[in-house]
Amino acid sequence: MAKTDDDALAEAYNRALALEKSGDFDLAATAYAEVLALDPEDHGGAAVRLASMKRGDVPLRAPEAYVATLFDQHAEVFDKVLVEDLGYHVPMLLRQRLTELGETSFERLLDLGCGTGLTGGALEDMVDDATGLDLAENMVEIAHEKGLYDTLYVADAVDYLEDNDDDTFDLVAATDVLPYLGELEPLFVAVAKNVLSGALFCFSSETLPDEDFQGRPYTVGGFQRFAHTEAYVRQALDAAGFDCLEAGDIVVRHEQGLPIAGHLFIARKR
């Protein structure tokens, strides 16, 4: 973008954000429309914010440019913010549950949305070979510095899975991926094509009261993250060839001091 466009985009985004925070969602929606016109790739996540305010359609997923920008900007403080400030412990919850199920030895792990390696670190002694991938290059660089993965990629999960020619996996983890996806079928089908029969697919999701979905299988909540109904996740798993072993109720994280409800799914490839 030319500098003039950058300045106009920054002005429109900051104005939209201020209006949203003030509660004037109608004017905020108009400002976010200006943002999208200036930045169709949507690095600021305007489409997700519009859906969160109920002023736009619920998108199929968060824009790739938004997810990459968001996590690149927070890479250096990610672990502290997520674990200490937001109380995010899903990787350790997953480790605990796998241990309780007696599933503690895997040949090849694929960690989707690996970030800085929180899940890779939690499962390190359970796997012989670990592959991680994330959209945010800065996050992958930190994961590389930790030495937790044998292979790392900067890539979109579905794109990687559809193009992957490497060996199949017997464990796939996606511990903070679904909050950035609405439609789940493309991911679940792609995972199914890259795993052995009997492989485990483990992931977390966020949910909301039934009335918030307004009859939809997924929606965008007040913190600009996707939530899914348990029924929809189970249906998508079944259609992709997975048996859902369990969907445990968990607190995924805290936002503004409030617990965010979700599920920890463990599924097995038929």
Secondary structure, DSSP 8 states (H G I E B T S, - for coil): --HHHHHHHHHHHHHHHHHHHHT-HHHHHHHHHHHHHH-TT-TT-HHHHHHHTTSS---SB--HHHHHHHHHHHGGGHHIIIIIIT---HHHHHHHHHHHTT---EEEEEEET-TTTHHHHHTGGGEEEEEEEES-HHHHHHHHHHT--SEEEES-HHHHHHH--S--EEEEEETT-GGGBS--HHHHHHHHTTEEEEEEEEEEEE---HHHHTT-SEEE-TTS-EEE-HHHHHHHHHHTTEEEEEEEEEEEEEETTEEEEEEEEEEEE-
